[in-house]
Amino acid sequence: MPAECTPVCGLLECGLDPVCGESCGSCADAGDCIDGECKTEDELFIEDSQAELAEACQDGAPGHGYA
């Protein structure tokens, strides 16, 4: 890392910037830092549930609109 480095956080809310490795912020009580975004437990649960449902639909699981 150069002696003087300007962090480039862009839209990152948390985690490390990709240029200097400096902090772009932390989530504190707002949840976990996932890919530069603060996610609450509820948001993570919803995203996981949606991903599981989408996977089941792709697999043609019964009851999901496929014969």
Phi and psi restraints in degrees (value plus and minus 20) as a CYANA .aco file:
   2 PRO   PHI     -81.1   -41.1
   2 PRO   PSI     137.7   177.7
   3 ALA   PHI     -76.4   -36.4
   3 ALA   PSI     -63.8   -23.8
   4 GLU   PHI    -135.0   -95.0
   4 GLU   PSI     100.8   140.8
   5 CYS   PHI    -155.0  -115.0
   5 CYS   PSI     112.9   152.9
   6 THR   PHI    -119.9   -79.9
   6 THR   PSI      94.9   134.9
   7 PRO   PHI     -79.6   -39.6
   7 PRO   PSI     123.2   163.2
   8 VAL   PHI    -141.0  -101.0
   8 VAL   PSI      73.5   113.5
   9 CYS   PHI    -109.8   -69.8
   9 CYS   PSI     -45.5    -5.5
  10 GLY   PHI      33.7    73.7
  10 GLY   PSI    -141.1  -101.1
  11 LEU   PHI    -113.2   -73.2
  11 LEU   PSI     -15.4    24.6
  12 LEU   PHI     -87.9   -47.9
  12 LEU   PSI     111.6   151.6
  13 GLU   PHI    -111.6   -71.6
  13 GLU   PSI     -45.0    -5.0
  14 CYS   PHI    -174.4  -134.4
  14 CYS   PSI     153.7   193.7
  15 GLY   PHI      65.0   105.0
  15 GLY   PSI    -185.6  -145.6
  16 LEU   PHI    -121.2   -81.2
  16 LEU   PSI     122.7   162.7
  17 ASP   PHI     -92.3   -52.3
  17 ASP   PSI     129.4   169.4
  18 PRO   PHI     -95.3   -55.3
  18 PRO   PSI     -28.9    11.1
  19 VAL   PHI    -114.4   -74.4
  19 VAL   PSI     -73.0   -33.0
  20 CYS   PHI    -127.1   -87.1
  20 CYS   PSI     -35.6     4.4
  21 GLY   PHI      57.2    97.2
  21 GLY   PSI      -3.3    36.7
  22 GLU   PHI    -104.5   -64.5
  22 GLU   PSI     135.7   175.7
  23 SER   PHI     -89.5   -49.5
  23 SER   PSI     116.7   156.7
  24 CYS   PHI    -120.0   -80.0
  24 CYS   PSI     -16.3    23.7
  25 GLY   PHI     109.0   149.0
  25 GLY   PSI     152.6   192.6
  26 SER   PHI    -153.0  -113.0
  26 SER   PSI     143.3   183.3
  27 CYS   PHI    -108.3   -68.3
  27 CYS   PSI     -39.6     0.4
  28 ALA   PHI      30.5    70.5
  28 ALA   PSI    -136.9   -96.9
  29 ASP   PHI    -110.1   -70.1
  29 ASP   PSI     -15.9    24.1
  30 ALA   PHI    -105.6   -65.6
  30 ALA   PSI     -14.8    25.2
  31 GLY   PHI      98.7   138.7
  31 GLY   PSI    -175.0  -135.0
  32 ASP   PHI    -123.9   -83.9
  32 ASP   PSI     129.0   169.0
  33 CYS   PHI    -106.0   -66.0
  33 CYS   PSI      93.3   133.3
  34 ILE   PHI    -142.5  -102.5
  34 ILE   PSI      94.8   134.8
  35 ASP   PHI      30.4    70.4
  35 ASP   PSI      22.8    62.8
  36 GLY   PHI      61.6   101.6
  36 GLY   PSI     -14.2    25.8
  37 GLU   PHI    -142.6  -102.6
  37 GLU   PSI     119.8   159.8
  38 CYS   PHI    -100.6   -60.6
  38 CYS   PSI     104.6   144.6
  39 LYS   PHI    -143.0  -103.0
  39 LYS   PSI     111.5   151.5
  40 THR   PHI    -101.0   -61.0
  40 THR   PSI     145.1   185.1
  41 GLU   PHI     -77.4   -37.4
  41 GLU   PSI     -59.1   -19.1
  42 ASP   PHI     -83.5   -43.5
  42 ASP   PSI     -64.0   -24.0
  43 GLU   PHI     -83.2   -43.2
  43 GLU   PSI     -61.3   -21.3
  44 LEU   PHI     -84.8   -44.8
  44 LEU   PSI     -60.1   -20.1
  45 PHE   PHI     -82.7   -42.7
  45 PHE   PSI     -65.3   -25.3
  46 ILE   PHI     -82.9   -42.9
  46 ILE   PSI     -65.9   -25.9
  47 GLU   PHI     -81.6   -41.6
  47 GLU   PSI     -62.2   -22.2
  48 ASP   PHI     -84.3   -44.3
  48 ASP   PSI     -61.7   -21.7
  49 SER   PHI     -84.1   -44.1
  49 SER   PSI     -62.1   -22.1
  50 GLN   PHI     -85.0   -45.0
  50 GLN   PSI     -59.5   -19.5
  51 ALA   PHI     -86.0   -46.0
  51 ALA   PSI     -61.6   -21.6
  52 GLU   PHI     -84.7   -44.7
  52 GLU   PSI     -60.7   -20.7
  53 LEU   PHI     -85.9   -45.9
  53 LEU   PSI     -62.6   -22.6
  54 ALA   PHI     -82.9   -42.9
  54 ALA   PSI     -60.0   -20.0
  55 GLU   PHI     -85.1   -45.1
  55 GLU   PSI     -61.7   -21.7
  56 ALA   PHI     -83.6   -43.6
  56 ALA   PSI     -59.1   -19.1
  57 CYS   PHI     -85.8   -45.8
  57 CYS   PSI     -60.2   -20.2
  58 GLN   PHI     -86.0   -46.0
  58 GLN   PSI     -52.2   -12.2
  59 ASP   PHI    -100.1   -60.1
  59 ASP   PSI     -25.1    14.9
  60 GLY   PHI      52.9    92.9
  60 GLY   PSI      14.9    54.9
  61 ALA   PHI     -81.2   -41.2
  61 ALA   PSI     122.2   162.2
  62 PRO   PHI     -77.3   -37.3
  62 PRO   PSI     123.7   163.7
  63 GLY   PHI      65.4   105.4
  63 GLY   PSI     -14.5    25.5
  64 HIS   PHI    -137.8   -97.8
  64 HIS   PSI       9.6    49.6
  65 GLY   PHI      69.4   109.4
  65 GLY   PSI     -16.1    23.9
  66 TYR   PHI    -132.4   -92.4
  66 TYR   PSI     125.7   165.7
